[in-house]
């Protein structure tokens, strides 16, 4: 059940058993309440509570909720059954999760809590598999006791049932999971003969002869294994939800991922769409110290989760509030690149997420850990819990955000983007397998490059699945090398009914089960794009040598090369050797543009002016207009609308004050009526708006 008693949830992850120290709890809660924090999340770790089978120690956790109730702070219980009791490792030794080489996962100290029972794996029950009935029964008993104990507590806000929604790429090969995999295959194929024809394995005598693939490659058995692992993981997430709700039926359930759909859906199960579909409120961890602080990355982190949430509320569930020391993700990077969080960084990161549609913010540490490799990391408050300039900044945002004057602002949502960037799960799976043993990873480069290409031109690019393309008039498909026949047919029908499709090289080159189509483009897409393949070159290691022209202007290519012979389409560009590189076509009531290289991957790698202009020119070719036109390319705009009005967010990620003029293409005659941030409001400078360094300007329109 979705809670509505917090205007803007704003707080932090607080208690992880080893930290903070008990003598500081009462003071910390008092400070949090004074500073405008209204929500905490705590790690309820199975291995830290069930000290022996059926013997629970809830004392520390009872105190957390009692203090929360005393200070008017709500509590999210993060269940962590992947932090497994040591006795369970012994008792269920036969149910250890195994790597492909047969090595069992060990029990280790958790880097984010400095407590035992972890396995560097979020899937299953840490080092144990939930596909073992005994493990599932034991973990379910813990979750049931947890839900019963706190279901009537006044501080309870809800449960987080999956921390960062991912699993290790090389598990689970236990006998229990193999059995579930065989059942999954039996349900999909019906018979061993049917499976044999697809897998090209013709000597299975029994279902028990089937083994998961120990080495991954671009083959049907590996495609099935990737899909099974995702299905199995999210089935277990649903089991967590069902178990908690059996004891507390009307509780709010949330989860959070890592905005990982683009790079890690195939390898680690980071499917934000599936994860978000399970819960009332979704969220994301996004830590600039680990990802990098470039503006486009901040936008990507929130935009992918907004798209996946499909209109549901979502939070920046773990936002950085302090520095990160010594970890491999930061070594060699500039100090200003997220390594040391300044108050201005916290303001920019929080406000960018809110501008992207997040309706809650939580720091991933209230105060830093005092033990382990992540000592001193991420906390906005000091090592001793004292206030800092960073905590003062988040306090100011929290108090502003929960002022009743901002109530209408949070009811509005970002408008749909002018263009959708297409995600097809099967495409990513296949490219992951195709490039598994290669250093080149063109898929994420192309996806991120296209996103950034439009974003850098003032266009709001949305991410969308193929199931949702009817919501968009224009789709860009950056790396479309595999499509099933059904997916190709869906795209063709969408174009025929009036959609505008832009695709890069080799659309649907591989079809069902990874089979290459003898005629290219495959599965009828030749008619959609009005071309036949002339030549193709799969050489992503030297793909950056593929230059071409678009409408007479030079563009850098990358990734793949596919040249065309027009078959009804009209050439709009050529490679340097004269081969046709770009073709536009009309198909039914719609239009297509096919580009025989991956300029998106080139833009991701080199960020050239030529390729930035290419994305501007492609958007012009679509005939669409930007929702908001700015005269300053350093500033980003997001327009939010709702029953309560329209609100324009102007975000300045630079370290200098910026000014811009604004044109709203869909303003309906509305004019600025108030400035909601900063406070006190800054007046426009002539016809321009001024936005401070690493700050935002929020303007209400009437």
C-alpha positions as CSV (number, residue, x, y, z in Angstrom):
1,X,0.0,0.0,0.0
2,X,1.5,3.3,-1.1
3,X,2.0,5.7,1.8
4,X,1.2,9.4,1.3
5,X,2.0,10.9,4.7
6,X,5.4,12.3,3.6
7,X,5.4,15.1,1.2
8,X,9.0,14.5,0.1
9,X,10.7,11.5,1.7
10,X,14.2,12.7,2.6
11,X,16.7,10.9,4.8
12,X,19.4,8.3,4.7
13,X,20.4,4.7,5.3
14,X,21.3,4.7,9.0
15,X,21.8,1.4,10.9
16,X,23.9,-1.4,9.6
17,X,24.6,-3.2,12.9
18,X,28.2,-2.3,13.2
19,X,27.6,1.4,12.7
20,X,26.7,4.0,14.1
21,X,27.7,3.2,17.7
22,X,24.8,2.7,20.1
23,X,25.7,5.6,22.4
24,X,25.1,8.1,19.5
25,X,21.7,6.8,18.3
26,X,19.5,9.1,20.4
27,X,21.5,12.2,19.5
28,X,21.6,11.3,15.8
29,X,17.8,10.9,15.7
30,X,17.4,14.3,17.4
31,X,19.8,15.9,14.9
32,X,18.0,14.2,12.0
33,X,14.6,15.5,13.1
34,X,16.0,19.0,13.6
35,X,17.6,18.9,10.2
36,X,14.4,18.0,8.4
37,X,15.0,14.3,7.8
38,X,11.8,12.3,7.8
39,X,12.8,8.8,6.8
40,X,15.5,6.3,7.6
41,X,16.3,2.9,6.0
42,X,18.0,0.2,8.1
43,X,19.6,-3.1,7.1
44,X,17.8,-5.9,8.9
45,X,20.4,-8.6,8.3
46,X,19.3,-12.2,8.8
47,X,22.8,-13.2,10.0
48,X,22.8,-10.4,12.6
49,X,19.4,-11.1,14.1
50,X,18.8,-14.9,14.1
51,X,21.8,-15.8,16.3
52,X,20.9,-19.5,16.4
53,X,18.0,-21.4,14.7
54,X,14.8,-19.8,16.0
55,X,16.6,-17.5,18.5
56,X,16.3,-13.9,17.5
57,X,17.9,-10.7,18.9
58,X,15.8,-7.8,17.9
59,X,17.0,-5.4,20.6
60,X,19.1,-3.0,18.4
61,X,16.3,-2.9,15.7
62,X,13.5,-2.3,18.2
63,X,15.5,0.7,19.5
64,X,15.8,2.1,15.9
65,X,12.0,2.0,15.4
66,X,11.2,3.4,18.8
67,X,13.6,6.3,18.3
68,X,12.1,6.9,14.9
69,X,8.6,7.1,16.4
70,X,9.8,9.4,19.2
71,X,11.3,11.8,16.6
72,X,8.6,11.6,13.9
73,X,10.9,9.7,11.5
74,X,9.5,6.9,9.3
75,X,11.4,3.6,8.8
76,X,12.0,1.5,5.7
77,X,13.0,-2.0,6.8
78,X,15.5,-3.4,4.3
79,X,15.4,-7.1,4.5
80,X,18.8,-8.7,3.9
81,X,18.4,-12.4,3.8
82,X,21.6,-12.5,1.7
83,X,23.5,-11.7,4.9
84,X,23.3,-15.4,6.1
85,X,23.8,-16.7,9.7
86,X,27.0,-18.6,10.2
87,X,25.0,-21.6,11.5
88,X,23.1,-21.7,8.2
89,X,26.3,-22.1,6.2
90,X,27.0,-25.2,8.2
91,X,23.4,-26.5,8.4
92,X,22.7,-26.0,4.6
93,X,26.2,-26.6,3.3
94,X,24.6,-28.8,0.6
95,X,22.8,-25.7,-0.7
96,X,25.7,-23.4,-1.3
97,X,25.6,-21.4,-4.5
98,X,28.2,-22.6,-6.9
99,X,30.3,-20.9,-9.6
100,X,30.5,-22.5,-13.0
101,X,33.7,-24.2,-12.0
102,X,32.0,-25.8,-9.0
103,X,33.5,-23.5,-6.4
104,X,31.1,-22.7,-3.6
105,X,30.6,-19.0,-2.6
106,X,32.3,-18.3,0.7
107,X,31.0,-16.3,3.7
108,X,32.8,-13.0,3.9
109,X,32.6,-9.7,5.8
110,X,30.3,-7.3,4.1
111,X,32.1,-4.2,2.8
112,X,29.1,-2.0,3.4
113,X,28.5,-3.1,6.9
114,X,31.6,-4.7,8.3
115,X,29.5,-7.6,9.5
116,X,29.7,-11.3,8.5
117,X,27.5,-13.5,6.4
118,X,27.9,-11.9,3.0
119,X,29.0,-13.5,-0.2
120,X,29.5,-10.6,-2.6
121,X,26.2,-11.7,-4.3
122,X,22.8,-10.1,-3.9
123,X,21.0,-13.1,-5.5
124,X,19.3,-15.9,-3.6
125,X,20.2,-16.0,0.1
126,X,23.8,-14.7,-0.4
127,X,26.0,-17.8,-0.5
128,X,22.9,-20.1,-0.2
129,X,20.4,-20.8,-2.9
130,X,16.8,-20.1,-2.4
131,X,16.0,-22.9,-4.8
132,X,16.7,-25.3,-2.0
133,X,13.4,-25.8,-0.1
134,X,15.2,-26.0,3.3
135,X,16.9,-22.6,2.8
136,X,13.7,-21.0,1.5
137,X,11.9,-22.3,4.6
138,X,14.5,-20.9,7.0
139,X,14.7,-17.6,5.2
140,X,11.0,-17.4,5.0
141,X,10.6,-18.0,8.7
142,X,12.9,-15.1,9.4
143,X,11.0,-12.8,7.1
144,X,7.7,-13.8,8.7
145,X,9.0,-13.2,12.2
146,X,10.3,-9.8,11.0
147,X,6.9,-8.8,9.5
148,X,4.9,-9.9,12.4
149,X,7.1,-8.1,14.9
150,X,6.9,-4.7,13.3
151,X,3.6,-4.7,11.4
152,X,1.9,-2.5,14.0
153,X,4.8,-0.2,14.8
154,X,3.9,3.4,14.3
155,X,7.3,4.2,12.7
156,X,7.1,1.6,10.0
157,X,6.8,3.0,6.5
158,X,7.4,-0.1,4.4
159,X,9.9,-2.8,3.3
160,X,12.7,-2.7,0.8
161,X,12.8,-6.3,-0.6
162,X,15.8,-6.2,-3.0
163,X,19.0,-4.2,-2.3
164,X,20.3,-3.0,-5.7
165,X,18.5,-5.8,-7.7
166,X,21.4,-7.7,-9.1
167,X,23.3,-11.0,-8.8
168,X,26.8,-12.3,-9.5
169,X,27.3,-13.1,-13.2
170,X,28.9,-16.5,-12.5
171,X,26.2,-18.2,-10.2
172,X,24.2,-20.3,-9.6
173,X,25.3,-23.8,-10.7
174,X,24.0,-25.7,-7.7
175,X,22.0,-28.9,-8.2
176,X,18.9,-27.1,-6.9
177,X,19.1,-24.3,-9.5
178,X,19.9,-26.8,-12.3
179,X,16.7,-28.6,-11.4
180,X,14.7,-25.4,-11.6
181,X,16.4,-24.6,-14.9
182,X,15.3,-27.9,-16.3
183,X,11.7,-27.3,-15.2
184,X,11.9,-23.8,-16.8
185,X,13.0,-25.4,-20.1
186,X,10.4,-28.1,-19.9
187,X,7.7,-25.4,-19.6
188,X,9.2,-23.4,-22.5
189,X,9.8,-26.2,-25.0
190,X,7.5,-28.9,-23.9
191,X,9.7,-31.8,-25.1
192,X,13.4,-32.7,-25.4
193,X,13.0,-33.0,-29.2
194,X,11.8,-29.4,-29.5
195,X,14.6,-28.2,-27.3
196,X,17.2,-30.2,-29.3
197,X,16.2,-28.6,-32.5
198,X,16.7,-25.1,-31.0
199,X,19.9,-25.9,-29.0
200,X,21.5,-28.1,-31.7
201,X,22.1,-30.8,-29.1
202,X,20.6,-34.0,-30.3
203,X,21.6,-36.6,-27.7
204,X,19.6,-35.7,-24.6
205,X,17.9,-38.9,-23.4
206,X,16.5,-37.4,-20.2
207,X,15.9,-33.8,-18.9
208,X,18.5,-34.5,-16.3
209,X,21.1,-34.7,-19.1
210,X,20.8,-30.9,-19.5
211,X,23.5,-28.8,-17.9
212,X,23.7,-25.0,-17.8
213,X,26.3,-23.6,-20.2
214,X,29.7,-23.3,-18.3
215,X,31.1,-21.0,-20.9
216,X,29.0,-18.3,-22.6
217,X,28.8,-17.7,-26.3
218,X,26.2,-16.5,-28.9
219,X,24.2,-19.7,-28.8
220,X,20.5,-20.6,-28.0
221,X,21.4,-22.5,-24.8
222,X,23.2,-19.4,-23.5
223,X,20.3,-17.1,-24.4
224,X,18.0,-19.3,-22.5
225,X,20.4,-19.4,-19.5
226,X,20.5,-15.6,-19.3
227,X,16.7,-15.3,-19.5
228,X,16.2,-18.1,-16.9
229,X,18.6,-16.4,-14.5
230,X,16.6,-13.2,-14.6
231,X,13.3,-15.0,-14.3
232,X,14.6,-17.0,-11.4
233,X,15.9,-14.0,-9.6
234,X,12.8,-11.9,-9.9
235,X,10.6,-15.0,-9.0
236,X,12.6,-15.0,-5.8
237,X,12.0,-11.3,-5.3
238,X,8.3,-12.0,-5.7
239,X,8.6,-14.7,-3.1
240,X,10.1,-12.2,-0.6
241,X,7.1,-9.9,-1.3
242,X,4.6,-12.7,-0.9
243,X,6.2,-13.9,2.3
244,X,6.1,-10.5,3.9
245,X,2.6,-9.7,2.8
246,X,1.3,-13.0,4.1
247,X,2.2,-11.6,7.6
248,X,1.4,-7.9,6.8
249,X,-1.0,-7.7,3.9
250,X,-1.3,-4.0,3.4
251,X,2.4,-2.9,3.9
252,X,4.1,-0.7,1.3
253,X,6.8,-2.6,-0.7
254,X,9.7,-0.9,-2.4
255,X,13.0,-1.9,-3.9
256,X,16.0,-0.2,-5.6
257,X,18.4,-1.0,-8.4
258,X,21.6,0.6,-9.7
259,X,20.2,2.1,-12.9
260,X,22.0,-0.9,-14.5
261,X,19.7,-1.9,-17.4
262,X,22.1,-0.7,-20.1
263,X,25.4,-2.2,-19.0
264,X,24.4,-5.0,-16.7
265,X,21.0,-6.5,-17.5
266,X,22.4,-9.5,-19.4
267,X,25.3,-10.1,-17.1
268,X,23.8,-9.3,-13.6
269,X,20.1,-9.2,-14.1
270,X,19.7,-5.4,-13.7
271,X,16.3,-5.2,-15.3
272,X,14.9,-2.0,-13.9
273,X,11.5,-2.6,-15.7
274,X,10.9,-6.0,-14.2
275,X,12.1,-4.9,-10.7
276,X,9.9,-1.8,-10.7
277,X,6.9,-3.8,-11.8
278,X,7.1,-5.8,-8.5
279,X,6.8,-2.9,-6.1
280,X,4.8,0.3,-5.3
281,X,7.9,2.5,-5.1
282,X,11.1,1.9,-7.0
283,X,14.5,3.6,-6.5
284,X,18.1,3.6,-7.5
285,X,21.6,3.8,-6.1
286,X,23.7,6.3,-8.0
287,X,27.1,7.2,-6.6
288,X,29.2,9.7,-8.6
289,X,32.4,8.5,-6.9
290,X,31.8,5.1,-8.5
291,X,30.2,6.3,-11.8
292,X,31.8,9.6,-12.6
293,X,30.2,13.1,-12.2
294,X,29.7,14.0,-15.8
295,X,26.3,15.7,-16.3
296,X,25.0,13.1,-18.7
297,X,25.6,10.3,-16.2
298,X,23.6,12.1,-13.5
299,X,20.7,12.4,-16.0
300,X,21.0,8.8,-17.1
301,X,20.9,7.5,-13.6
302,X,17.5,9.1,-13.0
303,X,16.0,8.8,-16.5
304,X,16.4,5.1,-16.8
305,X,14.6,4.6,-13.5
306,X,11.8,7.1,-14.3
307,X,11.2,5.2,-17.6
308,X,11.2,1.8,-15.9
309,X,8.9,3.0,-13.1
310,X,6.2,3.5,-15.7
311,X,4.5,6.4,-13.8
312,X,5.0,4.9,-10.3
313,X,6.8,7.0,-7.6
314,X,10.5,6.4,-7.5
315,X,13.3,7.6,-5.2
316,X,17.0,8.3,-5.4
317,X,17.3,5.7,-2.8
318,X,21.1,5.9,-2.3
319,X,22.7,9.3,-3.0
320,X,26.3,10.1,-2.2
321,X,26.8,12.5,0.7
322,X,30.5,12.3,1.3
323,X,33.9,11.2,-0.1
324,X,35.1,7.8,-1.2
325,X,38.6,6.7,-0.4
326,X,41.0,4.2,-2.0
327,X,38.4,2.1,-3.9
328,X,39.3,1.0,-7.4
329,X,36.6,3.0,-9.0
330,X,38.1,6.3,-8.0
331,X,41.8,5.7,-8.5
332,X,43.3,8.0,-11.1
333,X,40.3,10.2,-11.4
334,X,40.3,13.9,-10.7
335,X,39.4,15.0,-7.1
336,X,36.4,16.9,-8.4
337,X,35.1,13.9,-10.3
338,X,32.8,12.8,-7.4
339,X,35.7,11.7,-5.2
340,X,35.1,14.5,-2.6
341,X,31.5,15.5,-2.3
342,X,31.1,19.2,-1.7
343,X,27.9,20.9,-0.5
344,X,27.4,22.1,-4.0
345,X,27.8,18.6,-5.3
346,X,25.1,17.4,-3.0
347,X,22.8,20.1,-4.1
348,X,23.4,19.4,-7.8
349,X,23.0,15.6,-7.5
350,X,19.9,15.9,-5.4
351,X,18.2,18.5,-7.6
352,X,19.1,16.7,-10.8
353,X,17.3,13.6,-9.6
354,X,14.3,15.6,-8.5
355,X,14.3,17.4,-11.8
356,X,14.3,14.0,-13.5
357,X,11.2,13.0,-11.6
358,X,12.4,11.4,-8.4
359,X,10.1,12.0,-5.4
360,X,12.4,11.1,-2.6
361,X,16.1,11.3,-1.7
362,X,18.1,9.2,0.7
363,X,21.8,9.4,1.4
364,X,23.4,5.9,1.3
365,X,25.1,6.7,4.7
366,X,23.8,8.9,7.5
367,X,27.4,9.0,8.8
368,X,30.4,7.0,7.6
369,X,31.4,3.5,8.6
370,X,34.2,3.3,11.2
371,X,35.4,-0.1,10.1
372,X,36.5,-1.8,6.9
373,X,37.4,-0.8,3.4
374,X,34.6,1.8,3.2
375,X,35.7,3.7,6.3
376,X,34.8,7.4,6.0
377,X,32.7,6.9,2.9
378,X,29.6,8.7,1.7
379,X,28.3,10.2,4.9
380,X,27.0,13.8,4.9
381,X,27.6,14.0,8.7
382,X,31.0,13.7,10.3
383,X,32.7,10.5,11.5
384,X,31.3,11.4,15.0
385,X,27.9,12.3,13.7
386,X,28.5,16.0,13.9
387,X,27.0,18.4,11.4
388,X,29.1,19.5,8.4
389,X,28.6,21.9,5.5
390,X,27.4,18.9,3.5
391,X,24.7,18.0,6.0
392,X,23.7,21.6,6.2
393,X,23.1,21.6,2.5
394,X,20.9,18.5,2.5
395,X,19.0,19.9,5.5
396,X,18.2,23.0,3.6
397,X,16.9,20.9,0.6
398,X,14.9,18.6,3.0
399,X,13.2,21.5,4.7
400,X,12.5,23.4,1.5
401,X,11.1,20.2,-0.1
402,X,8.7,19.5,2.7
403,X,7.5,23.0,3.1
404,X,3.7,23.0,2.2
405,X,4.5,25.7,-0.4
406,X,6.1,23.0,-2.5
407,X,3.2,20.5,-2.4
408,X,2.0,21.3,-5.9
409,X,5.5,21.0,-7.3
410,X,5.8,17.3,-6.3
411,X,2.4,16.4,-7.8
412,X,3.7,17.3,-11.3
413,X,5.7,14.9,-13.4
414,X,8.2,15.3,-16.2
415,X,6.6,15.4,-19.6
416,X,7.3,12.5,-22.0
417,X,10.5,12.9,-24.0
418,X,10.5,14.0,-27.6
419,X,12.2,10.8,-28.6
420,X,12.4,7.2,-27.3
421,X,15.7,5.2,-27.2
422,X,14.8,1.6,-27.8
423,X,15.9,-1.2,-25.4
424,X,15.3,-4.8,-26.5
425,X,16.3,-7.3,-23.8
426,X,17.2,-10.0,-26.4
427,X,19.4,-7.6,-28.3
428,X,21.5,-6.9,-25.2
429,X,21.6,-10.6,-24.3
430,X,22.9,-11.5,-27.7
431,X,25.5,-8.8,-27.9
432,X,26.7,-9.7,-24.4
433,X,27.2,-13.3,-25.5
434,X,28.7,-12.3,-28.9
435,X,31.3,-10.1,-27.3
436,X,31.8,-12.1,-24.2
437,X,35.4,-12.9,-24.8
438,X,36.2,-9.6,-26.4
439,X,37.5,-6.3,-25.0
440,X,35.1,-4.3,-27.2
441,X,31.7,-3.6,-25.7
442,X,29.9,-1.7,-28.4
443,X,26.4,-2.1,-27.1
444,X,26.6,0.1,-24.0
445,X,28.7,2.6,-25.8
446,X,26.1,2.9,-28.6
447,X,23.2,3.1,-26.1
448,X,24.8,5.7,-23.9
449,X,26.2,7.6,-26.9
450,X,22.8,8.0,-28.5
451,X,21.3,9.1,-25.2
452,X,24.0,11.7,-24.6
453,X,23.8,12.8,-28.2
454,X,20.2,13.9,-27.9
455,X,20.6,15.2,-24.3
456,X,23.5,17.4,-25.3
457,X,21.3,19.0,-28.0
458,X,18.6,20.0,-25.5
459,X,16.3,17.1,-26.4
460,X,14.8,14.9,-23.6
461,X,15.6,11.3,-24.6
462,X,13.4,8.7,-22.9
463,X,14.3,5.0,-22.6
464,X,11.6,2.6,-23.7
465,X,11.1,-1.1,-24.2
466,X,9.7,-2.5,-27.5
467,X,6.5,-3.3,-25.7
468,X,5.9,0.4,-25.2
469,X,6.8,1.9,-28.5
470,X,3.2,2.9,-29.2
471,X,3.7,5.7,-26.6
472,X,6.3,7.4,-28.9
473,X,6.1,9.1,-32.3
474,X,9.9,8.8,-32.8
475,X,12.2,5.9,-31.8
476,X,16.0,5.7,-32.1
477,X,17.5,2.2,-32.1
478,X,21.3,2.5,-31.5
479,X,22.5,-1.1,-31.7
480,X,19.8,-3.3,-33.2
481,X,21.8,-6.3,-34.2
482,X,19.3,-8.9,-33.0
483,X,15.5,-9.0,-33.3
484,X,13.1,-11.9,-33.2
485,X,10.7,-12.2,-36.0
486,X,7.9,-11.1,-33.7
487,X,9.8,-8.0,-32.7
488,X,10.7,-7.1,-36.3
489,X,7.0,-7.5,-37.1
490,X,6.1,-5.2,-34.2
491,X,8.5,-2.5,-35.4
492,X,7.3,-2.8,-39.0
493,X,3.6,-2.4,-37.9
494,X,4.5,0.6,-35.7
495,X,6.2,2.3,-38.6
496,X,3.4,1.4,-41.0
497,X,0.9,3.0,-38.7
498,X,2.8,6.3,-38.6
499,X,5.9,5.9,-36.4
500,X,9.3,7.4,-37.3
501,X,12.2,4.9,-36.7
502,X,15.9,5.7,-36.8
503,X,18.2,2.7,-36.6
504,X,21.9,2.2,-36.8
505,X,23.8,-0.6,-38.6
506,X,22.6,-4.2,-39.0
507,X,19.0,-4.0,-37.8
508,X,17.9,-7.6,-36.9
509,X,21.0,-9.1,-38.5
510,X,20.5,-12.0,-36.1
511,X,17.0,-13.3,-35.7
512,X,15.4,-15.9,-33.5
513,X,17.9,-17.9,-31.4
514,X,20.8,-15.8,-32.8
515,X,20.4,-17.2,-36.3
516,X,21.8,-15.0,-39.1
517,X,19.2,-14.0,-41.7
518,X,20.4,-14.9,-45.3
519,X,18.7,-11.7,-46.6
520,X,19.6,-8.4,-45.0
521,X,17.9,-6.5,-43.4
522,X,16.3,-9.6,-41.9
523,X,12.7,-10.6,-41.2
524,X,11.1,-8.2,-43.6
525,X,13.0,-5.1,-42.4
526,X,14.4,-4.6,-45.9
527,X,11.0,-3.4,-46.9
528,X,10.7,-1.2,-43.9
529,X,14.0,0.6,-44.6
530,X,13.8,0.4,-48.4
531,X,17.2,-1.2,-48.8
532,X,19.2,-4.3,-49.4
533,X,22.5,-4.9,-47.8
534,X,25.5,-4.3,-50.1
535,X,28.4,-5.2,-47.7
536,X,28.9,-5.7,-44.0
537,X,31.9,-5.5,-41.8
538,X,32.0,-6.8,-38.2
539,X,35.2,-5.1,-37.1
540,X,34.3,-3.1,-33.9
541,X,38.0,-2.9,-33.0
542,X,38.6,-0.6,-35.9
543,X,35.1,0.7,-36.4
544,X,36.2,4.2,-35.6
545,X,37.7,4.4,-39.1
546,X,34.2,4.3,-40.6
547,X,33.5,7.9,-41.5
548,X,30.4,8.9,-43.5
549,X,28.4,11.9,-44.5
550,X,24.8,12.7,-43.5
551,X,23.1,15.4,-45.6
552,X,26.5,16.6,-46.8
553,X,28.1,16.8,-43.4
554,X,30.9,14.6,-42.0
555,X,30.1,12.1,-39.2
556,X,32.4,9.7,-37.3
557,X,31.4,6.1,-37.3
558,X,32.2,3.2,-35.0
559,X,31.3,-0.3,-34.2
560,X,29.9,-2.0,-37.4
561,X,29.7,-1.1,-41.1
562,X,26.8,-2.0,-43.3
563,X,26.4,-0.4,-46.7
564,X,23.2,-0.5,-48.8
565,X,21.7,-0.8,-52.2
566,X,18.5,1.3,-52.1
567,X,15.4,-0.6,-52.9
568,X,12.8,2.1,-52.7
569,X,14.6,4.3,-50.2
570,X,16.5,7.5,-50.9
571,X,20.2,7.8,-50.1
572,X,21.1,10.7,-47.7
573,X,24.8,9.9,-47.1
574,X,27.7,7.8,-48.1
575,X,30.9,6.3,-46.7
576,X,34.2,7.8,-47.8
577,X,34.6,5.2,-50.5
578,X,31.2,6.1,-52.0
579,X,29.2,3.2,-50.7
580,X,25.7,4.2,-49.5
581,X,25.7,4.7,-45.7
582,X,22.4,6.5,-44.9
583,X,18.9,5.8,-46.5
584,X,15.5,7.3,-45.7
585,X,12.3,5.6,-46.6
586,X,8.6,5.9,-46.3
587,X,6.7,2.8,-45.2
588,X,3.0,3.0,-44.8
589,X,2.2,6.2,-42.9
590,X,5.6,6.2,-41.3
591,X,9.2,7.0,-42.0
592,X,12.6,5.3,-41.4
593,X,16.2,6.4,-41.4
594,X,18.9,3.7,-41.6
595,X,22.5,4.5,-40.7
596,X,25.1,2.0,-41.7
597,X,27.5,2.5,-38.8
598,X,27.3,3.4,-35.1
599,X,27.8,7.1,-34.7
600,X,26.4,6.8,-31.2
601,X,29.3,4.7,-30.1
602,X,31.7,7.2,-31.7
603,X,30.0,10.0,-29.8
604,X,30.3,8.1,-26.5
605,X,34.0,7.6,-27.1
606,X,35.1,10.9,-28.6
607,X,32.3,13.5,-28.1
608,X,33.1,15.2,-31.3
609,X,31.4,18.3,-32.5
610,X,30.6,16.5,-35.8
611,X,28.7,13.8,-34.0
612,X,26.9,16.1,-31.7
613,X,25.7,18.0,-34.8
614,X,24.7,14.7,-36.3
615,X,22.2,14.1,-33.5
616,X,20.9,17.6,-33.8
617,X,20.5,17.1,-37.6
618,X,18.7,13.7,-37.0
619,X,16.3,15.3,-34.6
620,X,15.6,18.1,-37.2
621,X,15.0,15.3,-39.8
622,X,12.2,13.9,-37.6
623,X,10.3,17.2,-37.8
624,X,9.9,17.3,-34.0
625,X,10.4,20.3,-31.7
626,X,12.1,20.4,-28.4
627,X,9.8,20.9,-25.4
628,X,12.1,23.6,-24.1
629,X,14.5,25.6,-26.2
630,X,17.4,27.2,-24.4
631,X,20.1,29.6,-25.7
632,X,22.8,28.2,-23.4
633,X,23.9,24.6,-24.1
634,X,25.5,24.3,-20.6
635,X,22.1,24.4,-19.0
636,X,19.6,21.5,-19.0
637,X,15.8,21.9,-18.9
638,X,13.0,19.6,-17.7
639,X,9.4,20.5,-17.9
640,X,7.0,19.0,-15.3
641,X,3.2,19.2,-15.7
642,X,0.2,18.1,-13.8
643,X,-3.2,19.1,-12.6
644,X,-1.6,21.7,-10.3
645,X,0.3,23.5,-13.0
646,X,3.6,23.5,-15.0
647,X,7.0,23.8,-13.6
648,X,10.3,24.4,-15.4
649,X,13.5,23.1,-13.9
650,X,16.7,24.7,-15.2
651,X,19.8,22.8,-14.1
652,X,23.3,24.2,-14.3
653,X,26.0,21.5,-13.7
654,X,28.9,23.8,-14.3
655,X,31.0,25.6,-11.7
656,X,30.1,29.0,-13.1
657,X,26.9,31.0,-13.1
658,X,25.0,30.6,-16.3
659,X,22.3,32.6,-18.1
660,X,19.8,31.4,-20.7
661,X,16.7,32.5,-22.5
662,X,13.8,30.0,-22.5
663,X,11.2,29.2,-25.1
664,X,8.5,26.7,-24.3
665,X,7.1,25.0,-27.4
666,X,4.1,23.7,-25.5
667,X,3.4,26.6,-23.0
668,X,-0.1,27.2,-24.1
669,X,0.3,30.9,-23.4
670,X,1.6,30.3,-19.9
671,X,4.1,32.8,-18.4
672,X,6.4,32.6,-15.4
673,X,4.5,33.3,-12.2
674,X,7.0,32.4,-9.4
675,X,10.5,31.1,-8.7
676,X,10.4,28.2,-6.2
677,X,14.2,27.7,-6.0
678,X,16.5,29.4,-5.1
679,X,15.1,31.2,-2.1
680,X,15.0,34.1,-2.0
681,X,14.0,34.1,-5.6
682,X,16.3,35.6,-8.2
683,X,14.7,38.0,-10.7
684,X,15.2,37.3,-14.4
685,X,18.2,39.2,-15.9
686,X,16.4,41.1,-18.6
687,X,14.8,38.3,-20.7
688,X,17.3,35.8,-19.4
689,X,17.2,33.5,-16.3
690,X,20.3,33.2,-14.1
691,X,21.2,29.9,-12.6
692,X,23.9,29.7,-10.0
693,X,26.9,27.4,-10.2
694,X,25.9,23.7,-9.6
695,X,22.4,24.9,-8.8
696,X,18.9,24.8,-10.3
697,X,16.2,27.4,-11.0
698,X,12.6,26.2,-10.6
699,X,10.0,28.3,-12.2
700,X,6.2,27.9,-11.9
701,X,4.1,28.9,-14.9
702,X,0.5,30.1,-14.7
